[in-house]
Amino acid sequence: MPSASDASPAPNAGPPAAAPAERRPVEQACFWMATRRRPADPPLSGRREADVAIVGAGFTGLWTALFLKALDPGREVTVLEQGMAAYGASGRNAGMLGECLDHSHALAVAHFGREEARRLAALGRENTDGLLRFLTRHGVDCDVERTGQLYVALSAGQFDELREAAEAAWSLGMPHYRLLDREAVRAELRCERYHGALYNPHCGILNPVKLVEGLKREAERRGVAFFERTRVTALEPGRDLVRLRTLSSAPGGEAEAGAPLRGEIAARRVVLATNAHTHLIFPRLLKRYIPLYDYILVSEPLTAEQQGRIGWRNRQSVTDARAFFKYYRLTADNRILWGTSEAAYYPGNRVDRSCDHSERHYAELRASFRRHFPALGDLRFPYAWGGAICSTTRFTPFFGTAHRGRVLYGLGYTGHGIASTHLAGQILAHLTLEKPSPLLDLKMVRRKPFPYPPEPLRGLAVRLVSRALRRVDAGGKPGLLLRLLDAMGIGLSS
Ligand SMILES: Cc1cc2nc3c(=O)[nH]c(=O)nc-3n(C[C@H](O)[C@H](O)[C@H](O)COP(=O)(O)OP(=O)(O)OC[C@H]3O[C@@H](n4cnc5c(N)ncnc54)[C@H](O)[C@@H]3O)c2cc1C
C-alpha cells in the first residue's frame, strides 16, 4: 500500500530535497514536474462565459483546444485545471512516444477486425508524424528524440510472441518493425536477461511536462484562456448552456487551506478532458474505465563510465513483453527512468494525493533494476512517483456526448496516451463543433468498451486477474479466467 503523503504541495519545486521521494509532494518527487520553472496561473473567480469550456489541462485538453482553434479561430475557448497544467498523467508519464493506437496490432485485429486494424495502423503512423510536425513547425522544445523502441523478450517463449507480433504488424502494412536476435539486442543494451527483441524505429522519447508547457503556450498564442488551481466541483446542464461551478485549489488541485475563491463559467459546450479523474465530476462514465496507478523511478545522471557498462548508445526506449511489464528510457541528461505496469487499484476508485507514492512498488522497481543491470547496482534513484492510468477493457480510448451534445468526453488511453491524445483532440474538436470528419467513423469512436463491474466486485476482479497474469508472466499457461476473458474479447491476448 502507498504511504499517504499529506505534505503541503509545492509548485515549481527545485532540485530534490533531502526527504525520501515517497514523502515528497509529487511536484518535487516527479522528475519532469520538479524541473519546471513557472508559477501557477491565477484561478478563476467570479462569472465568465465561453463557447467551449475544457476541464483538464493535460494532453487531451490542450490538443482539443488547439484543434478547436484550428477549425474555428473565432471560438472562445477556456481551459480549467485543478492543479497546474500536466498535474495528471500527462505530467507523470514515462514520455515514451508510440505509434500504435491499440496496445498492439494483434489486439487491434482482435478488438476491431482486420480492416479496421489496418486503418488504425496507418492512422497511428500518420498521427505520430503529424504530432512531431506540429512540434517542429511551432518550435515546441520538449527534448524529443526519435530513438525507436525495443520490445524485449525475457524468455524464449516471449521471443516467439514477439515474432507473432512482428508478423501481425507486417501483415497490416507496417514493414518497418524488425526482429533482433539475442546478440543483436545485447549489442544495443547489455542485459543478460534478453532473448531477443522487436524494434520499431518510428517511436521516440520526450519530456512530457515540456510538451504540455509548449502546447499550452501555443494555445495561449491562439487566444485560449487558462485558469489553473481551479477545480470544477459541479456541472449543471441547462437548456442552452452548461454551468460549471469552481473552487480555487492548492497548486496540486486539492482544497485550499484558506477561504477558496468561487467561480462559475457558462459554456455552450463542455469537454471533459479529465481522464482517470472523470468519475469525480461525472460518475456515470465510471463503468467504462478503471483508474490504476503506475509507479516510476528516475536515477541520478549516468556518468560516461556508468553508461559504458551497459551500452545503450542509441538511447531506444524499452519495454518488455510480459503482461506486467517494465518500461525504461534515458532522459535528455542521461538519467534512467524505470517504470512498472504492475499497477495498483485503490478501493473505491480512489484518485488523489494519497496514491502518489507506493514504497512497495518502489522497492520492487529497485530490485528489478538491479536484476536487469547488476553492473549499475550502485545507481541511486532520487525521484519516484505514481500516476493514474485510465484503463478500458479494450485498451483504447472511448468518446461520447451527453446532455444533448453539450457535454463531450474522450478518455481511457490505458497507458498509451502521448500519441493518441493528439488524435483524440481532433476527434473531440470535430464532435464539439459538429463538423464531419472521417475520424468520427472509427469503431473506437462509435462503440463503447465492455463495462467493468461495480464495487465490491471491481476490486475482487482486479485481484483475480492480476494473480492470473502474474502466473503467466512466471511462465505458466493462461488459466480458465484469462481464456474466458479472451473468448469475450476483453483479455490481454484476445
Ligand atoms: C505513470 C504513467 C506512465 C505513462 N507512460 C506513458 C508513456 O510512456 N507513453 C504514453 O503514450 N502514455 C503514457 N502514459 C499515459 C499518458 O500519460 C496518458 O494517457 C495521457 O497523459 C492522458 O492525458 P489526458 O490529458 O487525457 O489526462 P491527464 O493528463 O490525466 O489530464 C487530466 C487533467 O484533468 C485535471 N482535472 C481532473 N479533474 C478536474 C476537475 N474537477 N477540475 C479541474 N481539473 C481537473 C487533472 O488535474 C489533469 O491535469 C502513462 C501514464 C502514467 C500515469
The ligand as a MOL file (V3000), in Angstrom:
LIG
                    3D

  0  0  0     0  0            999 V3000
M  V30 BEGIN CTAB
M  V30 COUNTS 53 58 0 0 0
M  V30 BEGIN ATOM
M  V30 1 C 2.9840 6.5030 -14.7100 0
M  V30 2 C 2.4630 6.6670 -16.1120 0
M  V30 3 C 3.2750 6.3560 -17.1980 0
M  V30 4 C 2.8060 6.5330 -18.5130 0
M  V30 5 N 3.6680 6.3650 -19.5620 0
M  V30 6 C 3.2570 6.6320 -20.8260 0
M  V30 7 C 4.1620 6.5680 -21.9130 0
M  V30 8 O 5.3610 6.3620 -21.7370 0
M  V30 9 N 3.6690 6.7540 -23.1680 0
M  V30 10 C 2.3650 7.0630 -23.3980 0
M  V30 11 O 1.9640 7.2110 -24.5550 0
M  V30 12 N 1.4920 7.1960 -22.3620 0
M  V30 13 C 1.9090 7.0010 -21.0900 0
M  V30 14 N 1.0410 7.1580 -20.0460 0
M  V30 15 C -0.3580 7.5450 -20.3320 0
M  V30 16 C -0.4900 9.0410 -20.6420 0
M  V30 17 O 0.2330 9.7910 -19.7140 0
M  V30 18 C -1.9790 9.4220 -20.5880 0
M  V30 19 O -2.7060 8.5810 -21.4520 0
M  V30 20 C -2.2350 10.8530 -21.0030 0
M  V30 21 O -1.4000 11.7270 -20.2860 0
M  V30 22 C -3.6950 11.2160 -20.7830 0
M  V30 23 O -3.8320 12.6010 -20.9690 0
M  V30 24 P -5.1620 13.3280 -20.5110 0
M  V30 25 O -4.9930 14.7480 -20.8150 0
M  V30 26 O -6.3470 12.6200 -21.0880 0
M  V30 27 O -5.2570 13.0700 -18.9390 0
M  V30 28 P -4.4900 13.7670 -17.7320 0
M  V30 29 O -3.1070 14.1150 -18.0750 0
M  V30 30 O -4.6990 12.9010 -16.5340 0
M  V30 31 O -5.2440 15.1320 -17.5690 0
M  V30 32 C -6.4580 15.2850 -16.8740 0
M  V30 33 C -6.3780 16.6460 -16.1940 0
M  V30 34 O -7.6530 16.9920 -15.6860 0
M  V30 35 C -7.4720 17.6710 -14.4680 0
M  V30 36 N -8.7260 17.5680 -13.7200 0
M  V30 37 C -9.3330 16.4320 -13.3220 0
M  V30 38 N -10.4700 16.7040 -12.6580 0
M  V30 39 C -10.5980 18.0590 -12.6540 0
M  V30 40 C -11.5650 18.9570 -12.1140 0
M  V30 41 N -12.6470 18.5080 -11.4440 0
M  V30 42 N -11.3970 20.2790 -12.2880 0
M  V30 43 C -10.3090 20.7640 -12.9740 0
M  V30 44 N -9.3440 19.9480 -13.4890 0
M  V30 45 C -9.4930 18.6160 -13.3380 0
M  V30 46 C -6.3100 16.9240 -13.8180 0
M  V30 47 O -5.6760 17.6710 -12.8070 0
M  V30 48 C -5.4200 16.6360 -15.0060 0
M  V30 49 O -4.4220 17.6330 -15.1890 0
M  V30 50 C 1.4670 6.9850 -18.7280 0
M  V30 51 C 0.6530 7.2840 -17.6340 0
M  V30 52 C 1.1350 7.1460 -16.3390 0
M  V30 53 C 0.2480 7.5110 -15.1910 0
M  V30 END ATOM
M  V30 BEGIN BOND
M  V30 1 1 1 2
M  V30 2 1 2 3
M  V30 3 2 2 52
M  V30 4 2 3 4
M  V30 5 1 4 5
M  V30 6 1 4 50
M  V30 7 2 5 6
M  V30 8 1 6 7
M  V30 9 1 6 13
M  V30 10 2 7 8
M  V30 11 1 7 9
M  V30 12 1 9 10
M  V30 13 2 10 11
M  V30 14 1 10 12
M  V30 15 2 12 13
M  V30 16 1 13 14
M  V30 17 1 14 15
M  V30 18 1 14 50
M  V30 19 1 15 16
M  V30 20 1 16 17
M  V30 21 1 16 18
M  V30 22 1 18 19
M  V30 23 1 18 20
M  V30 24 1 20 21
M  V30 25 1 20 22
M  V30 26 1 22 23
M  V30 27 1 23 24
M  V30 28 2 24 25
M  V30 29 1 24 26
M  V30 30 1 24 27
M  V30 31 1 27 28
M  V30 32 2 28 29
M  V30 33 1 28 30
M  V30 34 1 28 31
M  V30 35 1 31 32
M  V30 36 1 32 33
M  V30 37 1 33 34
M  V30 38 1 33 48
M  V30 39 1 34 35
M  V30 40 1 35 36
M  V30 41 1 35 46
M  V30 42 1 36 37
M  V30 43 1 36 45
M  V30 44 2 37 38
M  V30 45 1 38 39
M  V30 46 1 39 40
M  V30 47 2 39 45
M  V30 48 1 40 41
M  V30 49 2 40 42
M  V30 50 1 42 43
M  V30 51 2 43 44
M  V30 52 1 44 45
M  V30 53 1 46 47
M  V30 54 1 46 48
M  V30 55 1 48 49
M  V30 56 2 50 51
M  V30 57 1 51 52
M  V30 58 1 52 53
M  V30 END BOND
M  V30 END CTAB
M  END
